[in-house]
Amino acid sequence: MSETLNIQSADGIICRAPGFGILALFGKTVPTAGGVGYATGCVYNHTDGGAGTAFYINEGTNTSCSFANVVLGGDMLPGTGISTGVGTVCAHKVVKAGALYKTEILVDMTGLTSAGANQIIGKVGQANCHIGQILTAVNGTIKYGQITCLETPVGGDTDIDLYGNADEATGAQAGALTTLTGEAILLNHGAWTAAAATPIALSALPDPDGYLYLIDGTGTAVIYTAGIFLIELWGV
Protein backbone atom coordinates (compact mmCIF):
# COMPACT_ATOMS: atom_id res chain seq x y z
CA MET A 1 0.00 0.00 0.00
CA SER A 2 1.44 3.38 -0.99
CA GLU A 3 2.12 6.07 1.60
CA THR A 4 2.06 9.86 1.36
CA LEU A 5 5.49 11.46 1.26
CA ASN A 6 5.80 13.85 4.20
CA ILE A 7 8.65 16.33 3.73
CA GLN A 8 10.73 16.64 6.89
CA SER A 9 13.37 19.05 5.57
CA ALA A 10 12.78 22.65 6.66
CA ASP A 11 14.56 23.93 3.53
CA GLY A 12 11.95 22.46 1.16
CA ILE A 13 14.28 19.91 -0.43
CA ILE A 14 12.33 16.92 -1.77
CA CYS A 15 15.20 14.88 -3.17
CA ARG A 16 18.85 15.11 -4.17
CA ALA A 17 21.33 12.87 -5.99
CA PRO A 18 24.99 12.42 -5.01
CA GLY A 19 27.24 14.00 -7.60
CA PHE A 20 24.39 15.99 -9.17
CA GLY A 21 22.78 18.02 -6.41
CA ILE A 22 19.18 18.87 -5.55
CA LEU A 23 16.67 17.41 -8.02
CA ALA A 24 13.42 18.85 -6.61
CA LEU A 25 12.35 21.31 -3.94
CA PHE A 26 9.60 23.75 -3.00
CA GLY A 27 9.19 27.07 -1.24
CA LYS A 28 7.98 30.67 -1.39
CA THR A 29 11.16 32.23 -2.83
CA VAL A 30 12.70 31.09 -6.12
CA PRO A 31 16.43 30.35 -5.71
CA THR A 32 18.62 33.31 -6.62
CA ALA A 33 20.57 33.05 -9.87
CA GLY A 34 24.11 31.82 -9.31
CA GLY A 35 23.22 29.61 -6.35
CA VAL A 36 25.13 26.39 -5.80
CA GLY A 37 23.93 22.82 -5.35
CA TYR A 38 20.97 22.60 -7.72
CA ALA A 39 21.26 19.98 -10.45
CA THR A 40 20.66 20.99 -14.04
CA GLY A 41 16.96 20.21 -14.60
CA CYS A 42 16.11 20.64 -10.91
CA VAL A 43 12.42 21.52 -10.53
CA TYR A 44 11.11 24.11 -8.10
CA ASN A 45 7.48 24.30 -6.98
CA HIS A 46 6.79 27.94 -6.13
CA THR A 47 4.12 27.66 -3.45
CA ASP A 48 3.65 31.44 -3.38
CA GLY A 49 3.36 31.73 -7.19
CA GLY A 50 0.46 32.21 -9.56
CA ALA A 51 -0.35 31.94 -13.27
CA GLY A 52 2.95 31.50 -15.09
CA THR A 53 5.05 31.67 -11.88
CA ALA A 54 4.19 28.43 -10.09
CA PHE A 55 6.74 26.06 -11.64
CA TYR A 56 10.45 26.58 -12.40
CA ILE A 57 13.33 24.52 -13.79
CA ASN A 58 17.07 25.06 -13.41
CA GLU A 59 18.59 25.77 -16.82
CA GLY A 60 21.94 26.55 -15.24
CA THR A 61 24.45 24.20 -13.59
CA ASN A 62 24.98 22.82 -10.10
CA THR A 63 27.65 25.46 -9.55
CA SER A 64 25.58 28.38 -10.87
CA CYS A 65 21.82 27.90 -11.04
CA SER A 66 19.41 29.79 -13.30
CA PHE A 67 15.76 28.96 -12.62
CA ALA A 68 13.36 29.79 -15.46
CA ASN A 69 9.60 29.73 -15.03
CA VAL A 70 7.80 27.14 -17.14
CA VAL A 71 4.43 28.06 -18.64
CA LEU A 72 2.29 25.04 -19.47
CA GLY A 73 -0.59 24.89 -21.93
CA GLY A 74 -4.15 25.76 -20.93
CA ASP A 75 -3.38 29.22 -19.58
CA MET A 76 -5.79 30.91 -22.03
CA LEU A 77 -9.50 30.37 -22.49
CA PRO A 78 -12.03 31.80 -24.97
CA GLY A 79 -15.26 33.42 -23.82
CA THR A 80 -18.47 31.39 -23.72
CA GLY A 81 -19.71 33.25 -26.81
CA ILE A 82 -17.00 31.37 -28.71
CA SER A 83 -16.60 28.10 -26.83
CA THR A 84 -20.33 27.21 -27.00
CA GLY A 85 -20.53 27.44 -30.79
CA VAL A 86 -21.66 24.19 -32.41
CA GLY A 87 -18.62 22.77 -34.17
CA THR A 88 -16.50 25.74 -33.10
CA VAL A 89 -12.91 25.22 -31.99
CA CYS A 90 -10.82 27.80 -30.15
CA ALA A 91 -7.77 26.01 -28.78
CA HIS A 92 -4.70 27.58 -27.17
CA LYS A 93 -1.13 26.53 -26.52
CA VAL A 94 1.38 28.62 -24.58
CA VAL A 95 4.95 27.43 -24.10
CA LYS A 96 7.94 29.19 -22.55
CA ALA A 97 11.36 27.92 -23.54
CA GLY A 98 14.26 29.86 -22.10
CA ALA A 99 13.26 33.52 -22.26
CA LEU A 100 10.88 33.10 -25.21
CA TYR A 101 7.09 32.67 -25.01
CA LYS A 102 5.19 31.15 -27.94
CA THR A 103 1.39 31.47 -28.04
CA GLU A 104 -0.74 29.65 -30.61
CA ILE A 105 -4.49 30.08 -31.04
CA LEU A 106 -6.32 27.80 -33.48
CA VAL A 107 -9.83 28.97 -34.40
CA ASP A 108 -12.33 26.94 -36.45
CA MET A 109 -15.07 29.45 -37.32
CA THR A 110 -17.74 26.75 -37.79
CA GLY A 111 -20.81 27.59 -35.71
CA LEU A 112 -19.99 31.28 -35.27
CA THR A 113 -21.85 34.07 -37.03
CA SER A 114 -20.73 37.29 -38.66
CA ALA A 115 -23.18 40.16 -38.35
CA GLY A 116 -22.40 43.51 -39.92
CA ALA A 117 -19.51 45.81 -40.67
CA ASN A 118 -17.36 46.41 -37.58
CA GLN A 119 -19.42 44.07 -35.43
CA ILE A 120 -18.24 41.25 -33.16
CA ILE A 121 -18.21 37.66 -34.46
CA GLY A 122 -19.48 34.93 -32.13
CA LYS A 123 -22.30 32.50 -31.42
CA VAL A 124 -25.66 34.10 -32.22
CA GLY A 125 -27.11 36.03 -29.29
CA GLN A 126 -24.19 35.35 -26.94
CA ALA A 127 -21.97 37.67 -24.91
CA ASN A 128 -18.33 36.99 -23.97
CA CYS A 129 -17.21 36.55 -27.57
CA HIS A 130 -13.47 37.07 -27.04
CA ILE A 131 -10.94 34.44 -28.18
CA GLY A 132 -8.56 34.91 -25.25
CA GLN A 133 -6.80 37.42 -23.02
CA ILE A 134 -3.14 38.42 -23.24
CA LEU A 135 -1.34 38.45 -19.88
CA THR A 136 2.33 39.27 -19.37
CA ALA A 137 2.73 36.45 -16.84
CA VAL A 138 1.31 33.94 -19.33
CA ASN A 139 2.26 35.23 -22.81
CA GLY A 140 5.16 37.58 -22.07
CA THR A 141 5.41 41.00 -23.72
CA ILE A 142 4.40 40.38 -27.34
CA LYS A 143 7.10 41.29 -29.86
CA TYR A 144 5.76 39.72 -33.07
CA GLY A 145 2.58 38.11 -34.30
CA GLN A 146 1.07 36.59 -37.44
CA ILE A 147 -2.08 34.93 -38.75
CA THR A 148 -2.33 32.07 -41.20
CA CYS A 149 -5.57 31.12 -42.94
CA LEU A 150 -5.58 27.31 -43.05
CA GLU A 151 -9.09 26.95 -44.49
CA THR A 152 -11.13 29.52 -46.44
CA PRO A 153 -14.11 30.87 -44.48
CA VAL A 154 -17.46 29.67 -45.87
CA GLY A 155 -20.93 30.97 -45.04
CA GLY A 156 -20.10 34.09 -43.05
CA ASP A 157 -18.10 37.10 -44.17
CA THR A 158 -14.60 36.25 -45.43
CA ASP A 159 -13.40 39.73 -44.39
CA ILE A 160 -12.36 39.04 -40.78
CA ASP A 161 -10.24 41.47 -38.75
CA LEU A 162 -8.35 40.81 -35.51
CA TYR A 163 -8.68 43.33 -32.68
CA GLY A 164 -6.91 43.39 -29.33
CA ASN A 165 -6.38 45.54 -26.22
CA ALA A 166 -10.09 45.50 -25.34
CA ASP A 167 -10.74 46.00 -21.62
CA GLU A 168 -13.94 43.94 -21.59
CA ALA A 169 -14.42 40.19 -21.84
CA THR A 170 -18.16 40.72 -22.33
CA GLY A 171 -18.36 41.86 -25.97
CA ALA A 172 -21.49 40.34 -27.56
CA GLN A 173 -22.03 38.80 -30.98
CA ALA A 174 -23.32 41.47 -33.39
CA GLY A 175 -22.28 44.14 -30.90
CA ALA A 176 -20.67 47.21 -32.39
CA LEU A 177 -16.91 47.46 -32.13
CA THR A 178 -17.46 50.76 -30.32
CA THR A 179 -19.05 48.92 -27.37
CA LEU A 180 -15.52 47.84 -26.43
CA THR A 181 -13.09 50.10 -24.56
CA GLY A 182 -9.46 50.47 -25.61
CA GLU A 183 -9.87 48.25 -28.66
CA ALA A 184 -7.17 48.48 -31.33
CA ILE A 185 -6.91 46.81 -34.70
CA LEU A 186 -4.10 44.27 -34.95
CA LEU A 187 -4.73 43.20 -38.55
CA ASN A 188 -7.11 44.40 -41.24
CA HIS A 189 -6.42 41.90 -44.01
CA GLY A 190 -9.58 42.05 -46.10
CA ALA A 191 -11.05 38.83 -47.52
CA TRP A 192 -9.24 35.63 -46.52
CA THR A 193 -8.54 32.54 -48.59
CA ALA A 194 -6.62 29.47 -47.50
CA ALA A 195 -2.84 29.94 -47.76
CA ALA A 196 -1.17 27.64 -45.26
CA ALA A 197 2.31 28.58 -46.42
CA THR A 198 1.71 32.34 -46.26
CA PRO A 199 1.34 33.77 -42.74
CA ILE A 200 0.43 37.45 -42.58
CA ALA A 201 2.26 39.63 -40.05
CA LEU A 202 0.17 41.67 -37.61
CA SER A 203 0.25 45.41 -38.23
CA ALA A 204 0.09 46.11 -34.48
CA LEU A 205 0.71 44.03 -31.37
CA PRO A 206 -1.60 43.28 -28.44
CA ASP A 207 -1.03 45.02 -25.12
CA PRO A 208 -0.99 43.17 -21.78
CA ASP A 209 -4.36 42.45 -20.13
CA GLY A 210 -6.37 43.08 -23.30
CA TYR A 211 -8.91 40.67 -24.83
CA LEU A 212 -8.77 39.51 -28.45
CA TYR A 213 -11.82 39.65 -30.75
CA LEU A 214 -12.62 38.65 -34.32
CA ILE A 215 -14.53 41.42 -36.09
CA ASP A 216 -16.66 41.33 -39.25
CA GLY A 217 -15.00 43.60 -41.80
CA THR A 218 -17.79 44.29 -44.31
CA GLY A 219 -21.05 42.88 -43.03
CA THR A 220 -22.65 39.53 -43.87
CA ALA A 221 -25.02 38.09 -41.23
CA VAL A 222 -24.54 34.37 -41.94
CA ILE A 223 -23.31 31.41 -39.87
CA TYR A 224 -19.90 29.98 -40.75
CA THR A 225 -19.68 26.39 -41.95
CA ALA A 226 -15.90 26.45 -42.46
CA GLY A 227 -12.85 28.61 -41.93
CA ILE A 228 -9.74 27.86 -39.86
CA PHE A 229 -7.13 30.36 -38.63
CA LEU A 230 -3.87 29.99 -36.73
CA ILE A 231 -2.80 33.02 -34.70
CA GLU A 232 0.82 32.95 -33.48
CA LEU A 233 2.42 35.34 -31.02
CA TRP A 234 5.99 35.55 -29.72
CA GLY A 235 6.80 37.28 -26.46
CA VAL A 236 9.66 37.84 -24.01
C-alpha positions as CSV (number, residue, x, y, z in Angstrom):
1,M,0.0,0.0,0.0
2,S,1.4,3.4,-1.0
3,E,2.1,6.1,1.6
4,T,2.1,9.9,1.4
5,L,5.5,11.5,1.3
6,N,5.8,13.8,4.2
7,I,8.7,16.3,3.7
8,Q,10.7,16.6,6.9
9,S,13.4,19.1,5.6
10,A,12.8,22.7,6.7
11,D,14.6,23.9,3.5
12,G,12.0,22.5,1.2
13,I,14.3,19.9,-0.4
14,I,12.3,16.9,-1.8
15,C,15.2,14.9,-3.2
16,R,18.9,15.1,-4.2
17,A,21.3,12.9,-6.0
18,P,25.0,12.4,-5.0
19,G,27.2,14.0,-7.6
20,F,24.4,16.0,-9.2
21,G,22.8,18.0,-6.4
22,I,19.2,18.9,-5.5
23,L,16.7,17.4,-8.0
24,A,13.4,18.8,-6.6
25,L,12.4,21.3,-3.9
26,F,9.6,23.8,-3.0
27,G,9.2,27.1,-1.2
28,K,8.0,30.7,-1.4
29,T,11.2,32.2,-2.8
30,V,12.7,31.1,-6.1
31,P,16.4,30.3,-5.7
32,T,18.6,33.3,-6.6
33,A,20.6,33.0,-9.9
34,G,24.1,31.8,-9.3
35,G,23.2,29.6,-6.3
36,V,25.1,26.4,-5.8
37,G,23.9,22.8,-5.3
38,Y,21.0,22.6,-7.7
39,A,21.3,20.0,-10.5
40,T,20.7,21.0,-14.0
41,G,17.0,20.2,-14.6
42,C,16.1,20.6,-10.9
43,V,12.4,21.5,-10.5
44,Y,11.1,24.1,-8.1
45,N,7.5,24.3,-7.0
46,H,6.8,27.9,-6.1
47,T,4.1,27.7,-3.4
48,D,3.6,31.4,-3.4
49,G,3.4,31.7,-7.2
50,G,0.5,32.2,-9.6
51,A,-0.4,31.9,-13.3
52,G,3.0,31.5,-15.1
53,T,5.0,31.7,-11.9
54,A,4.2,28.4,-10.1
55,F,6.7,26.1,-11.6
56,Y,10.4,26.6,-12.4
57,I,13.3,24.5,-13.8
58,N,17.1,25.1,-13.4
59,E,18.6,25.8,-16.8
60,G,21.9,26.5,-15.2
61,T,24.4,24.2,-13.6
62,N,25.0,22.8,-10.1
63,T,27.7,25.5,-9.5
64,S,25.6,28.4,-10.9
65,C,21.8,27.9,-11.0
66,S,19.4,29.8,-13.3
67,F,15.8,29.0,-12.6
68,A,13.4,29.8,-15.5
69,N,9.6,29.7,-15.0
70,V,7.8,27.1,-17.1
71,V,4.4,28.1,-18.6
72,L,2.3,25.0,-19.5
73,G,-0.6,24.9,-21.9
74,G,-4.1,25.8,-20.9
75,D,-3.4,29.2,-19.6
76,M,-5.8,30.9,-22.0
77,L,-9.5,30.4,-22.5
78,P,-12.0,31.8,-25.0
79,G,-15.3,33.4,-23.8
80,T,-18.5,31.4,-23.7
81,G,-19.7,33.3,-26.8
82,I,-17.0,31.4,-28.7
83,S,-16.6,28.1,-26.8
84,T,-20.3,27.2,-27.0
85,G,-20.5,27.4,-30.8
86,V,-21.7,24.2,-32.4
87,G,-18.6,22.8,-34.2
88,T,-16.5,25.7,-33.1
89,V,-12.9,25.2,-32.0
90,C,-10.8,27.8,-30.2
91,A,-7.8,26.0,-28.8
92,H,-4.7,27.6,-27.2
93,K,-1.1,26.5,-26.5
94,V,1.4,28.6,-24.6
95,V,4.9,27.4,-24.1
96,K,7.9,29.2,-22.6
97,A,11.4,27.9,-23.5
98,G,14.3,29.9,-22.1
99,A,13.3,33.5,-22.3
100,L,10.9,33.1,-25.2
101,Y,7.1,32.7,-25.0
102,K,5.2,31.1,-27.9
103,T,1.4,31.5,-28.0
104,E,-0.7,29.7,-30.6
105,I,-4.5,30.1,-31.0
106,L,-6.3,27.8,-33.5
107,V,-9.8,29.0,-34.4
108,D,-12.3,26.9,-36.4
109,M,-15.1,29.4,-37.3
110,T,-17.7,26.8,-37.8
111,G,-20.8,27.6,-35.7
112,L,-20.0,31.3,-35.3
113,T,-21.8,34.1,-37.0
114,S,-20.7,37.3,-38.7
115,A,-23.2,40.2,-38.3
116,G,-22.4,43.5,-39.9
117,A,-19.5,45.8,-40.7
118,N,-17.4,46.4,-37.6
119,Q,-19.4,44.1,-35.4
120,I,-18.2,41.2,-33.2
121,I,-18.2,37.7,-34.5
122,G,-19.5,34.9,-32.1
123,K,-22.3,32.5,-31.4
124,V,-25.7,34.1,-32.2
125,G,-27.1,36.0,-29.3
126,Q,-24.2,35.3,-26.9
127,A,-22.0,37.7,-24.9
128,N,-18.3,37.0,-24.0
129,C,-17.2,36.5,-27.6
130,H,-13.5,37.1,-27.0
131,I,-10.9,34.4,-28.2
132,G,-8.6,34.9,-25.2
133,Q,-6.8,37.4,-23.0
134,I,-3.1,38.4,-23.2
135,L,-1.3,38.5,-19.9
136,T,2.3,39.3,-19.4
137,A,2.7,36.5,-16.8
138,V,1.3,33.9,-19.3
139,N,2.3,35.2,-22.8
140,G,5.2,37.6,-22.1
141,T,5.4,41.0,-23.7
142,I,4.4,40.4,-27.3
143,K,7.1,41.3,-29.9
144,Y,5.8,39.7,-33.1
145,G,2.6,38.1,-34.3
146,Q,1.1,36.6,-37.4
147,I,-2.1,34.9,-38.7
148,T,-2.3,32.1,-41.2
149,C,-5.6,31.1,-42.9
150,L,-5.6,27.3,-43.1
151,E,-9.1,27.0,-44.5
152,T,-11.1,29.5,-46.4
153,P,-14.1,30.9,-44.5
154,V,-17.5,29.7,-45.9
155,G,-20.9,31.0,-45.0
156,G,-20.1,34.1,-43.1
157,D,-18.1,37.1,-44.2
158,T,-14.6,36.3,-45.4
159,D,-13.4,39.7,-44.4
160,I,-12.4,39.0,-40.8
161,D,-10.2,41.5,-38.7
162,L,-8.4,40.8,-35.5
163,Y,-8.7,43.3,-32.7
164,G,-6.9,43.4,-29.3
165,N,-6.4,45.5,-26.2
166,A,-10.1,45.5,-25.3
167,D,-10.7,46.0,-21.6
168,E,-13.9,43.9,-21.6
169,A,-14.4,40.2,-21.8
170,T,-18.2,40.7,-22.3
171,G,-18.4,41.9,-26.0
172,A,-21.5,40.3,-27.6
173,Q,-22.0,38.8,-31.0
174,A,-23.3,41.5,-33.4
175,G,-22.3,44.1,-30.9
176,A,-20.7,47.2,-32.4
177,L,-16.9,47.5,-32.1
178,T,-17.5,50.8,-30.3
179,T,-19.0,48.9,-27.4
180,L,-15.5,47.8,-26.4
181,T,-13.1,50.1,-24.6
182,G,-9.5,50.5,-25.6
183,E,-9.9,48.2,-28.7
184,A,-7.2,48.5,-31.3
185,I,-6.9,46.8,-34.7
186,L,-4.1,44.3,-35.0
187,L,-4.7,43.2,-38.6
188,N,-7.1,44.4,-41.2
189,H,-6.4,41.9,-44.0
190,G,-9.6,42.0,-46.1
191,A,-11.0,38.8,-47.5
192,W,-9.2,35.6,-46.5
193,T,-8.5,32.5,-48.6
194,A,-6.6,29.5,-47.5
195,A,-2.8,29.9,-47.8
196,A,-1.2,27.6,-45.3
197,A,2.3,28.6,-46.4
198,T,1.7,32.3,-46.3
199,P,1.3,33.8,-42.7
200,I,0.4,37.5,-42.6
201,A,2.3,39.6,-40.0
202,L,0.2,41.7,-37.6
203,S,0.3,45.4,-38.2
204,A,0.1,46.1,-34.5
205,L,0.7,44.0,-31.4
206,P,-1.6,43.3,-28.4
207,D,-1.0,45.0,-25.1
208,P,-1.0,43.2,-21.8
209,D,-4.4,42.5,-20.1
210,G,-6.4,43.1,-23.3
211,Y,-8.9,40.7,-24.8
212,L,-8.8,39.5,-28.5
213,Y,-11.8,39.7,-30.7
214,L,-12.6,38.7,-34.3
215,I,-14.5,41.4,-36.1
216,D,-16.7,41.3,-39.3
217,G,-15.0,43.6,-41.8
218,T,-17.8,44.3,-44.3
219,G,-21.1,42.9,-43.0
220,T,-22.7,39.5,-43.9
221,A,-25.0,38.1,-41.2
222,V,-24.5,34.4,-41.9
223,I,-23.3,31.4,-39.9
224,Y,-19.9,30.0,-40.8
225,T,-19.7,26.4,-42.0
226,A,-15.9,26.4,-42.5
227,G,-12.8,28.6,-41.9
228,I,-9.7,27.9,-39.9
229,F,-7.1,30.4,-38.6
230,L,-3.9,30.0,-36.7
231,I,-2.8,33.0,-34.7
232,E,0.8,32.9,-33.5
233,L,2.4,35.3,-31.0
234,W,6.0,35.6,-29.7
235,G,6.8,37.3,-26.5
236,V,9.7,37.8,-24.0
